[in-house]
């Protein structure tokens, strides 16, 4: 022969995660109305900021947040986030202080971490949602895994649903009669 042969081989393993997971973020507004003015729980505005892991919000960047307004029951829902690939996602949920006279706004904020991975055995996507308040206390933690439907059935994309609770106190100025 012509001497030693060098064999080079390259192998590429294709790996595709299966399915999708979704995360729902809702808000629930409680209103303490000691003067019993009948002020309802509508028209409170909340923002869900997309941030990185330091949870710093940029109120000037209108592309960095979504906004919803509560109904008369004090409830509002952001559009669900659907993830079909692995990654980490970070959000801050907080109320917008709109300066209504006599309204003491809740300054709490929730730091939401979404970790999307895939199961090494089944390649099904998994989601782990961790929510902490501004003091770093865990207030919600849940995991889910995508499960494809049996043959002929539709797969269900699991939803992790976090409800952020906020409480305001409304004390209108006395009319001084």
DOSE-686307 format. One record per residue: x, y, z of N, C-alpha, C in turn. Coordinates in steps of 0.001 Angstrom, whole numbers, padded with zeros to 6 digits, always signed. Each point is the difference from the previous one (the first is absolute). Example, Ala and Ser with C-alpha at 12.3 -4.5 7.8 and 13.67 -1.06 7.14 Angstrom:
2
+013190-005690+007800-000890+001190+000000+000900+001200+000000
-000350+001050-000720+000820+001190+000060-000770+001090+000730
This chain:
177
+000812-001191+000000-000812+001191+000000+000844+001237+000000
-000656+001093-000020+000669+001297-000050+000228+000588+001387
+000010-000792+001049+000266+000528+001324-001278+000103+000839
+000112+000600+001192-001141+000036+000921-001131+000885-000542
-001186-000486+000221-001171+000764-000402-000579+000720+001210
-000403+001217-000225-000643+000725+001097-001491+000050-000300
-000764-000485+000954-001445-000014-000205-000614+001080+000884
-000743+000892-000618-000706+001028+000772-001483-000196-000231
-000728-000066+001077-001444-000156-000124-000687+001034+000883
-001052+000572-000503-000781+000955+000787-001409-000536+000149
-000486+000018+001205-001359-000450+000256-000808+001169+000552
-001178+000198-000508-000882+001045+000506-001265-000659+000512
-000270+000228+001265-001238-000526+000559-001056+001084-000059
-001112-000297-000633-001109+000948-000041-000850-000233+001238
-000327+001082+000681-000813-000126+001205-001051+001091-000034
-001236-000375-000049-001073+000983-000037-000918-000179+001195
-000185+001083+000738-000944-000045+001114-001412-000122-000558
-000850-000680+000741-001358-000268-000453-000997+000886+000730
-000937+000553-000765-001139+000660+000612+000228+001442+000377
-000794+000454+000950+000057+001380+000470-000580+000060+001402
+000335+001066+000697-000562+000261+001321-000447+001454+000004
-000965+000305+000840-000422+001399+000061-000134+000474+001434
+000178+001304+000155-000060+000631+001308-001045+001109-000073
-000926-000016+000955-001031+001039+000087+000303+000874+001210
-000140+001305-000171+000179+000926+001120-001275+000840+000105
-000643-000094+001149-001217+000760+000274+000252+000904+001199
-000815+001028+000131+000066+000840+001200-001368+000027+000653
+000027+000135+001323-001229+000118+000785+000186+001199+000910
-000874+000980-000157+000089+001242+000771-001006-000038+001146
+000483+000234+001214-000885+000196+001144+000019+001491+000315
-001148+000508+000381-000098+001435+000293-000620+000195+001369
+000779+000597+000889-000493+000324+001332-000635+001389-000102
-001287+000074+000266-000765+001238-000168-000710+000325+001307
+000763+000447+001027-000608+000184+001324-001124+001026+000013
+000037+000985-000906-001057+001017-000025-001233-000495-000753
+000091-001234-000528-001106-000605-000738-000520+000905-001105
+000916+000481-000816-000367+000890-001103-000595-000782-001168
+000199-001317+000008-000491-000797-001117+000950+000000-001188
+001205+000531+000170+000999-000024-001080+000224-001449-000384
-000209-000341-001269+000171-001404-000374+001457-000302-000334
+000254-001256-000324+001371-000461-000197+000446+000103-001457
-000786+000705-000818+000345+000124-001422+001049+001080-000220
+000614-000078-001163+000886+001049-000510+001309+000159+000768
+000475-001084+000604+001354+000010+000543+000904-000634-001051
+001141+000623-000229+000884-000438-001081+001203-000747+000567
+000324-001123-000643+001135-000819+000403+000915-000197-001187
+001285-000122+000292+000991-000243-001039+000767-001275+000289
+000263-000727-001074+000851-001183+000062+001216+000317-000857
+001131+000242+000683+001235+000367-000682+000800-001244-000325
+000538-000083-001203+000955-001058-000324+001373+000562+000337
+000741-000712+000865+001301+000499+000475+001036-001101-000193
+001191+000228+000528+000925-001128+000112+000053-000398+001471
+000956-000841+000376-000067-000590+001343+000193+000991+001143
+000333+001264-000301+000121+000991+001080-001332+000699+000303
-001046-000273-000790-001349+000527+000219-000061+001527+000011
+000824+000652-000812-000044+001459-000091-000944+000388-001140
-000997+000830+000324-001014+000408-000984+000415+001290-000687
-000359+000104-001266+000233+001227-000747-001347+000556-000439
-000544+000920+000800-001323+000557-000298+000024+000843-001264
+001183+000460-000410+000100+000828-001205-000100-000835-001267
+000344-001283+000092-000002-000875-001166-001359-000681-000119
-000876+000562-000827-001364-000518-000094-000061-001406-000573
+001074-000450-000665+000029-001364-000528+000327-001027+001082
+000405+000478+001189+000450-000933+001041-001131-000433+000924
-001210+000520-000196-001085-000400+000893-001333-000085-000732
-000907-000762+000629-001394-000067-000425-000818+000624+001116
-001159+000552-000362-000831+000682+000980-001418-000553-000065
-000612-000194+001170-001416-000395+000068-000694+000872+001047
-001320+000085-000121-000811+000791+000919-001063-000902+000613
-000214+000157+001302-000949-000867+000698-001444+000324-000381
-000835-001048+000114-001446+000172-000189-000626+000366+001347
-001328+000089+000066-000653+000424+001244+000200-000992+001137
+000358-001253-000341+000297-000991+001038+001444+000112+000492
+000777+000883-000609+001396+000159+000394+000918-001033-000612
-000423-000610-001104+000769-001076-000616+000473+000433-001391
+001197-000417-000360+000511+000228-001356+000971-001130-000323
+000109-000324-001281+000892-001077-000437+000872+000478-001144
+001267-000321+000090+000915+000266-001109-000133-001137-001011
+000325+000260-001271-000002-001102-000973+000976-001092+000455
-000385-001266-000176+000875-001098+000418+001311+000037-000766
+001061-000372+000686+001322-000145-000619+000130-001465-000390
+000282-000259-001259+000152-001382-000450+001447-000210-000421
+000605-001039+000544+001406-000302-000285+000103-001368-000662
+000658-000045-001143+000172-001259-000723+001470-000390-000078
+000845+000714+000719+001411-000397+000042+000599+000351+001352
+001141-000604+000275+000655+000185+001281+000479+001441+000165
+000015+000461+001246+000508+001339+000278-000433+000474+001370
+000503+001170+000366-000350+000626+001269-000647+001341-000301
-001078+000302+000737-000751+001227-000242-000294+000640+001349
+000133+001331+000048-000167+000713+001268-000967+001158-000187
-000877+000176+000998-001014+001045-000066-000160+000655+001366
-000466+001249-000029-000402+000694+001220-001446+000436-000191
-000839-000328+000993-001397+000402-000017-000195+001066+001056
-000536+001160-000410-000289+001034+000995-001128+000905-000462
-000557+000703+000989-001100+000907-000284+000557+001363-000373
-000701+000665-000894+000369+001349-000401-000721+000980+000926
+000760+000866+000645-000592+001031+000858-000456+001133-000917
-001316+000112-000157-000527+001000-000925-000395+001294+000697
+000330+000115+001285-000170+001268+000698-001448+000384+000302
-000894-000998+000116-001388+000321+000341-000038+000588+001409
-000673+001127+000153-000070+000679+001299-000594-000940+001050
+000667-000088+001144-000485-000824+001098+000345-001474-000110
+000660-000396-001092+000303-001420-000206+001414-000305+000473
+000098-000973+000899+001300-000473+000472+000291-001282-000782
+000907+000095-000979+000269-001123-000898+000915-001034+000646
-000212-001259-000348+000847-001096+000457+001328+000087-000747
+001101+000061+000731+001310+000129-000642+000711-001343-000158
-000674-001082+000408+000618-001319-000130+000267-000301-001465
+001044-000775-000254+000226-000516-001340+000377-001465+000106
-000337-000733-001055+000310-001417-000043+001073-000245-001040
+001010-000779+000380+001078-000387-000914-000286-001420-000467
-000227-000146-001306-000433-001273-000572+001134-000569-000847
+000410-001232+000320+001027-000697-000780-000646-001211-000645
+000222-000163-001295-000532-001142-000738+001186-000741-000605
+000174-001256+000405+001100-000821-000513-000608-001103-000858
+000298+000034-001293-000529-001002-000911+001151-000914-000402
-000185-001294+000209+001033-000990-000317-000692-001169-000683
+000784-001017-000350-000648-001185-000544+000489-001229+000742
-000909-000924+000159+000272-001239+000705+000951-000838-000848
+001161-000402+000552+000984-000751-000794-000533-001336-000526
-000927-000623+000746-000534-001292-000439-001031+000154-001124
-000934+000917+000192-001136+000076-000921+000097+001169-000973
+000918+000918+000242+000165+001257-000729-001229+000912+000099
-000917-000313+000917-001157+000869+000216+000445+001258+000742
-000549+001137-000412+000341+001247+000676-000576+000030+001407
+000760+000577+000918-000448+000197+001374+000135+001483+000323
-000857+000472+000889+000102+001390+000449+000011+000018+001516
+000858+000822+000542+000073+000221+001443-000195+001505+000195
-001066+000370+000708-000275+001408+000255+000231+000273+001475
+000787+001024+000267+000314+000404+001368-000337+001479+000131
-000822+000346+000992-000383+001399+000200+000374+000404+001417
+000694+001129+000107+000383+000532+001309-000530+001424+000124
-000288+000398+001239-000387+001393+000206+001275+000847+000051
-000159+001310+000174+001154+000904-000049+001009-000288+001114
-000458-000644+001089+000926-000345+001093+000715-001321-000258
-000324-000655-001091+000670-001252-000325-000682-001244+000548
-001194+000160+000568-000742-001140+000537-000747-000693-001142
+000112-001327-000063-000694-000752-001040-001499+000001+000286
-000787+000446-000991-001452+000051+000166-000715-000978-000927
+000720-000555-000975-000596-000957-000937+001124-000788-000642
-000173-001319-000047+000976-000823-000697-000734-001210-000548
+000163-000249-001279-000745-001081-000637+000791-000511-001197
-000172-001281-000282+000648-000593-001171-001041-000719-000832
+000268-000102-001280-000893-000749-000867+000818-000616-001121
-000579-000994-000639+000676-000639-001124-001016-000179-001120
+000459+000197-001208-000853-000188-001174-000253-001485-000187
-001248-000353-000202-000331-001403-000258-000744-000099-001316
+000617-000649-000992-000687-000135-001277-001256-000844+000182
-001012+000274-000786-001243-000763+000110+000201-001421-000499
-000830-000900+000463+000012-001362-000539-000345+000091-001476
+000270-001044-000717-000267+000029-001435-001447+000402-000274
-000168+000967-000869-001338+000455-000329-000532+001080+000932
+000714+000260+001097-000434+001055+000911+000876+001225-000192
-000545+001145+000334+000762+001232-000090+000877+000132+001245
+001222+000397-000216+000882+000229+001138-000484+001229+000762
+000142-000034+001308-000387+001132+000827+001272+000722+000417
+000033+001295-000271+001154+000780+000438-000293+000459+001426
+000779-000482+000970-000313+000323+001392+000205+001485+000297
-000790+000494+000936+000079+001406+000386+000378+000096+001469
+000989+000810+000296+000299+000366+001383-000594+001383+000202
-000886+000138+000980-000767+001229+000153+000334+000680+001316
+000716+001132-000082+000337+000769+001194-000948+001193+000114
-000587+000175+001194-000865+001149+000257+000682+000935+001000
+000410+001158-000473+000602+001003+000877-001078+000783+000718
+000113+000124+001319-001007+000718+000773+000551+001337+000475
-000824+001029-000154+000383+001354+000385-001154+000614+000779
+000318+000802+001026-001058+000648+000773+000275+001494+000106
-001003+000798-000342+000074+001447+000135-000964+000442+001088
+000278+001166+000566-000931+000612+000954-000454+001323-000602
-001315+000199-000028-000563+001222-000554-000591+000832+001116
+000576+001186+000223-000473+000897+001032-000197+001361-000645
-001189+000293-000493-000200+001287-000666+000105+001140+001007
+000403+001160-000507+000090+001180+000883-001397+000337+000482
-000078+000426+001257-001329+000351+000523-000484+001271-000702
-001297+000094-000182-000543+001136-000730-000087+001245+000878
+000149-000170+001304+000052+001151+000909-001312+000738+000150
-001128-000726-000020-001298+000689+000171-000153+000454+001435
